Amino acid sequence: MYHLFICCWALRPRYKRLVDNIFPEDPEDGLVKANMEKLTFFALSAPEKLDRIAAYLSERLTRELNRHRYGYVCIAMEALEQLLLACHCQSINLLVESFLSTLKLLLETDKPHLHILATNSFVKFANIEEDTPSYHRSYDSFVSRFSEMCHSDHEDAEIQNRSDPRVGYPGPAGPSQPHPQTEVCFRELLGRAAYGHINNAIKPVLMHLDSHSLWEGRSFAVGCFQIIMYSIQSQHSHLVIQQLLGHLDANSRSPASVRAGIVEVLSEAAVIEATGSVGPTVLEVFNTLLRQLRQSVDYQLTGYYDIAGKHKTTSTEEKTLQDAVIRTIGSFANTLPVYQRSEVMLFIMGKIPVPGIYPALGSPNAGRMIQVMLLKSLLQVSECYESTNLLTALPSSFLEPLLSFTLMEDPEIRLLVLSILTSLIDRHHNAARLNANRSNTVVFDVSVLELKEDGCSRQDNLFTRKHAQRLYRHVYLACKEENSGRSHYQALFILLAVISLELANEEVVVDLIRLLLALQDLALSNQDSLSTFNRCGVHAVCATFLHLLSELGPPPALRQYVTQVVESRRTDAAYLLPEVALCELKVDEACLFVQSKISEALMGSSYSAHADRFNTAYTPQLTDEDHLSRRKSIGDVVSVQMDMDPQFGPDQQQVREQITFETLKNAIEDRGGVEDEDRRRRMQLVQRFQTAPFEEIAAHCGARTSQLQSKLDQVFDLIIRPPPSPSGNSPPRSTPIYEMKFPDLCVY
């Protein structure tokens, strides 16, 4: 029997005999090195046998594994590794299939030391450089298994640490530090990622941060995406931004801390990639961020961040998110070229709800909060906007709606608008110098501020002719608001100073002085019943700005006159100066700026050509826009349609035979009376629409629509009624003129 076994063994293929010879009788003796050299030489001499050798080694390893002879398992694994390292690149594919299947078998066992053995073998295999990539291989199962090992919960702490690469795994010199090695691998992987694979690399990172609630800490999430943004190719950066934006939308119903963490990562990503990070969908980025602001307002007001009302949120958490979104909008805007920033500002302006146009904003407080936050976002964009041409920075389509907000009753909104105007006009950053260095006094050393001013260019002159009077009018109207504070008067002074520095010429200076004199008359006459504080504030703005203006260019005589008036105020009317506490307003003529004295001081200079303009007192030309926006806010304006309620208006007037302007006006808008009566009716309307049931409001609006159509029909009947015939009888018309169809040749 023994001789039969020897005979059969001799008849086996040579490669099997060589594989069997590498295993010693005692597994503790380790691999038989001499026989391993013979096997390696045979494999290199006959590479076509490599797949058979690898398959037989894998078979032997499986058999020994089933018999729990782990020493022989380690020997078989070592032999496979040596064959892999010894084979040439073109022959390695013959070994890989059996090698990887053997590793999967070891990783599926419940023995941690076999997991570590397979992991170390995979690392050696991964370090082998190949000439050409092999696309038929799949490593998904290995990625999944290694990820599970990263979260080993073995009861033995030492084994757990050896299985968890976050703590360290064994190497030639003992345990190593995982963080640097992990970062190096992560950077190398992302650096090699092609355009179509970026999303596949980012998605697991997002899932990991979600699964382990790592957005809330922010520092770890920010660190991960800093590595990503610095590692990938620059032309692929916008893909990361798009992934983050999509993930932010997907987490719209998540806690505020999670949303704030994602927004913070977006902000950091935009800062790292200074050019091109937003990619082709510029407005979509801002649209997503503005949508998050709107949702945050809803959550803040309801107290819940889900529709079902089960998950609570707080105002503090939502305000933290809102601040993060606004900062991120500024970060993204800072990466864009100038022309795209103009588009972004127009886009944001179009999102700001305007009184009377967006009645379905929910509660009045929601509309006001949205206005404030969008204006803060606009301020963030304007602060990083730098343009040499004010016509492009402040086109009519942007300037007109922006100025309309200076007439809002809300003081915070007005202050934001003044800051936005200052940021866009201030091309030489003089506002920062005025704010940082000016003490709270009317007289200060202008030379110390190092203010910068250039000559007025042709584009600046065009801007002045087109928009200057509109700017002056809104400055004048802003000074009439009784709820203005110190910050408002400071902002008004800064805005006037910036205008005088950026658009300085003789005509502009004269018009600014006319504006100051008109403001002084406004504070004296007090037709709008301003408080003592407001009246003194207006006088303080006039004195401070006129002092600055006199230091910048006009002849010395004007400077002497301004100084004289300021000293008179300091002696007899200190309450007209900003540094003195305000008290009852009693003004002597010696403490006021007199038009004739100013005209006399400008004589003999280049300003004298415009001095005759002083003879015409400045009066702001109010427009329909001013009348519509005056003293209104989202809270007290529901819609223009709501003001047409006949129940709260005067009695309807019958349409008379003769059509007059009043006939048409009353047909469209059946309102009248004085301003007090109009305000009272508006308050009644607001109260009604806040408390009445929805069905009643819907029925009421439907009835008003029918009433309006009836009035229009009456007007059309009067317009198309034929003239009386000589006989006194007018023949009836079967078809109204406005319903008749004419041939094409008759239409011009």
LINGIFEN-V760248 format. One record per residue. N is the residue number from 1. RES is the residue in one letter. PHI is phi as a letter, one per 40 degrees, with the letter a starting at -180 (999 if undefined). PSI is psi in whole degrees, -180 to 180 (none if undefined). Layout:
<<N,RES,PHI,PSI> <N,RES,PHI,PSI>>
This chain:
<<1,M,999,-42> <2,Y,c,-42> <3,H,c,-33> <4,L,c,-40> <5,F,c,-42> <6,I,c,-39> <7,C,c,-44> <8,C,c,-39> <9,W,c,-35> <10,A,c,-25> <11,L,c,-6> <12,R,c,157> <13,P,d,150> <14,R,c,-40> <15,Y,c,-32> <16,K,c,-39> <17,R,c,-39> <18,L,c,-36> <19,V,c,-43> <20,D,c,-32> <21,N,c,-18> <22,I,c,-13> <23,F,c,123> <24,P,c,170> <25,E,c,-37> <26,D,b,118> <27,P,c,-21> <28,E,c,-19> <29,D,c,-16> <30,G,g,-175> <31,L,c,136> <32,V,c,102> <33,K,c,-39> <34,A,c,-44> <35,N,c,-31> <36,M,c,-35> <37,E,c,-39> <38,K,c,-42> <39,L,c,-41> <40,T,c,-43> <41,F,c,-42> <42,F,c,-42> <43,A,c,-39> <44,L,c,-30> <45,S,c,-32> <46,A,b,75> <47,P,c,-21> <48,E,c,-14> <49,K,c,-2> <50,L,c,-42> <51,D,c,-35> <52,R,c,-41> <53,I,c,-46> <54,A,c,-40> <55,A,c,-39> <56,Y,c,-39> <57,L,c,-42> <58,S,c,-38> <59,E,c,-45> <60,R,c,-42> <61,L,c,-41> <62,T,c,-41> <63,R,c,-43> <64,E,c,-33> <65,L,c,-41> <66,N,c,-27> <67,R,c,3> <68,H,g,31> <69,R,c,78> <70,Y,c,-22> <71,G,c,-45> <72,Y,c,-29> <73,V,c,-44> <74,C,c,-38> <75,I,c,-44> <76,A,c,-40> <77,M,c,-40> <78,E,c,-40> <79,A,c,-43> <80,L,c,-41> <81,E,c,-44> <82,Q,c,-37> <83,L,c,-40> <84,L,c,-45> <85,L,c,-27> <86,A,c,-24> <87,C,c,150> <88,H,c,161> <89,C,d,-38> <90,Q,c,-14> <91,S,b,-4> <92,I,c,-29> <93,N,c,-23> <94,L,c,-22> <95,L,c,-25> <96,V,c,-41> <97,E,c,-47> <98,S,c,-36> <99,F,c,-46> <100,L,c,-37> <101,S,c,-34> <102,T,c,-40> <103,L,c,-42> <104,K,d,-40> <105,L,c,-41> <106,L,c,-37> <107,L,c,-20> <108,E,c,-9> <109,T,c,174> <110,D,b,24> <111,K,b,113> <112,P,d,-35> <113,H,c,-29> <114,L,c,-33> <115,H,c,-43> <116,I,c,-39> <117,L,d,-46> <118,A,c,-37> <119,T,c,-46> <120,N,c,-37> <121,S,c,-38> <122,F,c,-37> <123,V,c,-43> <124,K,c,-40> <125,F,c,-40> <126,A,c,-25> <127,N,c,-6> <128,I,c,126> <129,E,c,129> <130,E,b,151> <131,D,c,-41> <132,T,b,145> <133,P,c,151> <134,S,b,105> <135,Y,c,-12> <136,H,c,-12> <137,R,c,150> <138,S,b,130> <139,Y,b,14> <140,D,d,-43> <141,S,c,-34> <142,F,c,-41> <143,V,c,-43> <144,S,c,-44> <145,R,c,-41> <146,F,c,-33> <147,S,c,-38> <148,E,c,-38> <149,M,c,-26> <150,C,c,-19> <151,H,b,42> <152,S,c,136> <153,D,b,34> <154,H,c,145> <155,E,c,-26> <156,D,c,117> <157,A,c,-37> <158,E,c,-43> <159,I,c,-38> <160,Q,c,-43> <161,N,c,-37> <162,R,c,-28> <163,S,c,-18> <164,D,b,107> <165,P,c,-13> <166,R,c,-27> <167,V,c,-37> <168,G,i,144> <169,Y,b,158> <170,P,c,142> <171,G,b,-172> <172,P,c,-31> <173,A,b,27> <174,G,g,-170> <175,P,c,139> <176,S,b,165> <177,Q,c,123> <178,P,c,-34> <179,H,c,-50> <180,P,c,-41> <181,Q,c,-41> <182,T,c,-43> <183,E,c,-40> <184,V,c,-45> <185,C,c,-42> <186,F,c,-45> <187,R,c,-42> <188,E,c,-40> <189,L,c,-46> <190,L,c,-34> <191,G,c,-27> <192,R,c,-4> <193,A,c,130> <194,A,c,177> <195,Y,d,-44> <196,G,c,-8> <197,H,b,-1> <198,I,c,-45> <199,N,c,-36> <200,N,c,-27> <201,A,c,-31> <202,I,c,-35> <203,K,d,-45> <204,P,c,-33> <205,V,c,-45> <206,L,c,-41> <207,M,c,-39> <208,H,c,-43> <209,L,c,-36> <210,D,c,-46> <211,S,c,-32> <212,H,b,15> <213,S,f,49> <214,L,c,-2> <215,W,c,-32> <216,E,c,-32> <217,G,c,-26> <218,R,g,-46> <219,S,c,-43> <220,F,c,-46> <221,A,c,-42> <222,V,c,-42> <223,G,c,-41> <224,C,c,-46> <225,F,c,-20> <226,Q,c,-43> <227,I,c,-43> <228,I,c,-49> <229,M,c,-34> <230,Y,c,-20> <231,S,c,-39> <232,I,c,164> <233,Q,c,142> <234,S,d,-33> <235,Q,c,-8> <236,H,b,4> <237,S,c,-36> <238,H,c,-22> <239,L,c,-38> <240,V,c,-43> <241,I,c,-43> <242,Q,c,-39> <243,Q,c,-43> <244,L,c,-39> <245,L,c,-43> <246,G,c,-37> <247,H,c,-33> <248,L,c,-43> <249,D,c,-38> <250,A,c,-23> <251,N,b,26> <252,S,c,-26> <253,R,b,20> <254,S,c,166> <255,P,d,156> <256,A,c,-33> <257,S,c,-36> <258,V,c,-46> <259,R,c,-40> <260,A,c,-37> <261,G,c,-42> <262,I,c,-41> <263,V,c,-39> <264,E,c,-41> <265,V,c,-40> <266,L,d,-43> <267,S,c,-45> <268,E,c,-38> <269,A,c,-39> <270,A,c,-36> <271,V,c,-40> <272,I,c,-48> <273,E,c,95> <274,A,c,-19> <275,T,b,132> <276,G,g,7> <277,S,c,-28> <278,V,c,-31> <279,G,g,-160> <280,P,c,-23> <281,T,c,69> <282,V,c,-52> <283,L,c,-27> <284,E,c,-34> <285,V,c,-50> <286,F,c,-33> <287,N,c,-41> <288,T,c,-44> <289,L,c,-40> <290,L,c,-33> <291,R,c,-36> <292,Q,c,-37> <293,L,c,-46> <294,R,c,-44> <295,Q,c,-38> <296,S,c,-36> <297,V,c,-43> <298,D,c,-43> <299,Y,c,-39> <300,Q,c,-39> <301,L,c,-36> <302,T,c,-25> <303,G,g,5> <304,Y,b,147> <305,Y,b,20> <306,D,b,161> <307,I,c,-36> <308,A,c,-15> <309,G,g,36> <310,K,b,-26> <311,H,b,118> <312,K,c,154> <313,T,b,167> <314,T,b,160> <315,S,c,-36> <316,T,c,-44> <317,E,c,-43> <318,E,c,-36> <319,K,c,-35> <320,T,c,-43> <321,L,c,-45> <322,Q,c,-42> <323,D,c,-39> <324,A,c,-40> <325,V,c,-43> <326,I,c,-42> <327,R,c,-38> <328,T,c,-37> <329,I,d,-43> <330,G,c,-38> <331,S,c,-44> <332,F,c,-42> <333,A,c,-32> <334,N,c,-18> <335,T,c,-8> <336,L,c,154> <337,P,c,168> <338,V,c,-43> <339,Y,c,-33> <340,Q,c,-30> <341,R,c,-36> <342,S,c,-42> <343,E,c,-40> <344,V,c,-42> <345,M,c,-41> <346,L,c,-38> <347,F,c,-45> <348,I,c,-41> <349,M,c,-37> <350,G,c,-19> <351,K,c,-14> <352,I,c,123> <353,P,c,134> <354,V,b,139> <355,P,d,132> <356,G,g,-11> <357,I,b,-32> <358,Y,b,78> <359,P,c,-21> <360,A,c,55> <361,L,c,7> <362,G,g,-138> <363,S,c,154> <364,P,d,-36> <365,N,c,-35> <366,A,c,-44> <367,G,c,-41> <368,R,c,-42> <369,M,c,-40> <370,I,c,-42> <371,Q,d,-47> <372,V,c,-46> <373,M,c,-38> <374,L,c,-36> <375,L,c,-36> <376,K,c,-39> <377,S,c,-42> <378,L,c,-37> <379,L,c,-40> <380,Q,c,-41> <381,V,c,-41> <382,S,c,-30> <383,E,c,-26> <384,C,b,12> <385,Y,c,126> <386,E,b,118> <387,S,a,144> <388,T,c,-10> <389,N,b,113> <390,L,c,-22> <391,L,c,-35> <392,T,c,-30> <393,A,c,-34> <394,L,b,68> <395,P,c,164> <396,S,c,-37> <397,S,c,-20> <398,F,b,-40> <399,L,c,-41> <400,E,c,-51> <401,P,c,-30> <402,L,c,-44> <403,L,c,-27> <404,S,c,-24> <405,F,c,-12> <406,T,c,-12> <407,L,c,5> <408,M,c,151> <409,E,c,-26> <410,D,c,120> <411,P,c,-32> <412,E,c,-39> <413,I,c,-44> <414,R,c,-40> <415,L,c,-39> <416,L,c,-41> <417,V,c,-43> <418,L,c,-39> <419,S,c,-39> <420,I,c,-46> <421,L,d,-44> <422,T,c,-43> <423,S,c,-40> <424,L,c,-33> <425,I,c,-31> <426,D,c,85> <427,R,c,-17> <428,H,b,12> <429,H,f,40> <430,N,c,-25> <431,A,c,-39> <432,A,c,-39> <433,R,c,-40> <434,L,c,-39> <435,N,c,-35> <436,A,c,-33> <437,N,b,-15> <438,R,c,123> <439,S,c,171> <440,N,c,53> <441,T,b,158> <442,V,c,-32> <443,V,b,123> <444,F,a,160> <445,D,c,108> <446,V,c,-32> <447,S,c,-30> <448,V,c,-29> <449,L,c,-20> <450,E,f,51> <451,L,c,144> <452,K,b,134> <453,E,a,138> <454,D,b,165> <455,G,c,149> <456,C,c,118> <457,S,c,175> <458,R,c,-41> <459,Q,c,-36> <460,D,c,-40> <461,N,c,-38> <462,L,c,-41> <463,F,c,-40> <464,T,c,-47> <465,R,c,-32> <466,K,c,-39> <467,H,b,-10> <468,A,c,-46> <469,Q,c,-34> <470,R,c,-40> <471,L,c,-46> <472,Y,c,-41> <473,R,c,-42> <474,H,c,-28> <475,V,c,-42> <476,Y,c,-46> <477,L,c,-33> <478,A,c,-30> <479,C,c,-11> <480,K,c,-2> <481,E,c,127> <482,E,c,-15> <483,N,b,22> <484,S,c,148> <485,G,b,-171> <486,R,d,-40> <487,S,c,-32> <488,H,c,-44> <489,Y,c,-34> <490,Q,c,-42> <491,A,c,-37> <492,L,c,-42> <493,F,c,-45> <494,I,c,-42> <495,L,c,-46> <496,L,c,-39> <497,A,c,-42> <498,V,c,-41> <499,I,c,-44> <500,S,c,-30> <501,L,c,-36> <502,E,c,-29> <503,L,b,33> <504,A,c,119> <505,N,a,174> <506,E,c,-41> <507,E,c,-42> <508,V,c,-43> <509,V,c,-43> <510,V,c,-42> <511,D,c,-36> <512,L,c,-38> <513,I,c,-40> <514,R,d,-40> <515,L,c,-42> <516,L,c,-41> <517,L,c,-38> <518,A,c,-39> <519,L,c,-37> <520,Q,c,-42> <521,D,c,-37> <522,L,c,-44> <523,A,c,-30> <524,L,c,-47> <525,S,c,-36> <526,N,f,45> <527,Q,c,-26> <528,D,c,14> <529,S,f,49> <530,L,c,151> <531,S,c,168> <532,T,d,-40> <533,F,c,-45> <534,N,c,-40> <535,R,c,-42> <536,C,c,-34> <537,G,c,-41> <538,V,c,-44> <539,H,c,-39> <540,A,c,-41> <541,V,c,-44> <542,C,c,-46> <543,A,c,-45> <544,T,c,-44> <545,F,c,-39> <546,L,c,-34> <547,H,c,-46> <548,L,c,-42> <549,L,c,-39> <550,S,c,-21> <551,E,c,-11> <552,L,c,-17> <553,G,i,-36> <554,P,d,166> <555,P,c,158> <556,P,d,-27> <557,A,c,-37> <558,L,c,-39> <559,R,c,-40> <560,Q,c,-40> <561,Y,c,-44> <562,V,c,-43> <563,T,c,-39> <564,Q,c,-44> <565,V,c,-39> <566,V,c,-41> <567,E,c,-36> <568,S,c,-40> <569,R,c,-40> <570,R,c,-31> <571,T,c,-46> <572,D,b,-19> <573,A,a,63> <574,A,c,-21> <575,Y,c,-7> <576,L,c,0> <577,L,b,145> <578,P,c,-24> <579,E,c,0> <580,V,b,146> <581,A,c,145> <582,L,c,144> <583,C,a,-166> <584,E,d,137> <585,L,c,109> <586,K,b,112> <587,V,b,127> <588,D,c,153> <589,E,c,-31> <590,A,c,-17> <591,C,c,2> <592,L,b,157> <593,F,c,124> <594,V,b,133> <595,Q,d,-44> <596,S,c,-38> <597,K,c,-40> <598,I,c,-43> <599,S,c,-42> <600,E,c,-37> <601,A,c,-26> <602,L,c,-9> <603,M,c,145> <604,G,g,3> <605,S,b,180> <606,S,c,-16> <607,Y,c,-17> <608,S,c,-24> <609,A,c,-22> <610,H,b,5> <611,A,c,-25> <612,D,c,-14> <613,R,c,-21> <614,F,c,-21> <615,N,c,-20> <616,T,b,114> <617,A,c,145> <618,Y,c,127> <619,T,b,119> <620,P,c,136> <621,Q,c,105> <622,L,c,140> <623,T,b,173> <624,D,d,-34> <625,E,c,-41> <626,D,c,-41> <627,H,c,-36> <628,L,c,-41> <629,S,c,-15> <630,R,d,123> <631,R,g,19> <632,K,b,157> <633,S,a,176> <634,I,d,-32> <635,G,c,-33> <636,D,b,11> <637,V,b,119> <638,V,c,-56> <639,S,a,164> <640,V,c,-32> <641,Q,c,-33> <642,M,c,-26> <643,D,c,-4> <644,M,c,16> <645,D,c,116> <646,P,c,-21> <647,Q,c,-33> <648,F,b,1> <649,G,b,-179> <650,P,c,172> <651,D,c,146> <652,Q,c,142> <653,Q,c,137> <654,Q,c,141> <655,V,c,124> <656,R,c,169> <657,E,c,-41> <658,Q,c,129> <659,I,c,123> <660,T,b,174> <661,F,d,-40> <662,E,c,-34> <663,T,c,-49> <664,L,c,-42> <665,K,c,-45> <666,N,c,-26> <667,A,c,-36> <668,I,c,-40> <669,E,b,100> <670,D,c,62> <671,R,b,156> <672,G,a,-166> <673,G,g,177> <674,V,c,175> <675,E,c,-37> <676,D,c,-43> <677,E,c,-39> <678,D,c,-41> <679,R,c,-39> <680,R,c,-44> <681,R,c,-38> <682,R,c,-41> <683,M,c,-38> <684,Q,c,-40> <685,L,c,-46> <686,V,d,-46> <687,Q,c,-39> <688,R,c,-45> <689,F,c,-14> <690,Q,c,-25> <691,T,b,-23> <692,A,c,151> <693,P,c,157> <694,F,c,-40> <695,E,c,-39> <696,E,c,-41> <697,I,c,-44> <698,A,c,-44> <699,A,c,-38> <700,H,c,-45> <701,C,c,-38> <702,G,c,-39> <703,A,c,-40> <704,R,c,-37> <705,T,c,-44> <706,S,c,-39> <707,Q,c,-42> <708,L,c,-43> <709,Q,c,-38> <710,S,c,-41> <711,K,c,-40> <712,L,c,-39> <713,D,c,-39> <714,Q,c,-41> <715,V,c,-43> <716,F,c,-37> <717,D,c,-40> <718,L,c,-39> <719,I,c,-43> <720,I,c,1> <721,R,c,129> <722,P,c,157> <723,P,c,153> <724,P,c,145> <725,S,c,161> <726,P,d,-30> <727,S,c,-10> <728,G,g,-7> <729,N,b,131> <730,S,c,123> <731,P,c,137> <732,P,c,145> <733,R,c,128> <734,S,c,-38> <735,T,b,126> <736,P,c,151> <737,I,c,-40> <738,Y,c,-8> <739,E,b,-4> <740,M,c,147> <741,K,b,128> <742,F,b,153> <743,P,c,156> <744,D,c,-35> <745,L,c,-15> <746,C,c,-7> <747,V,b,128> <748,Y,b,none>>
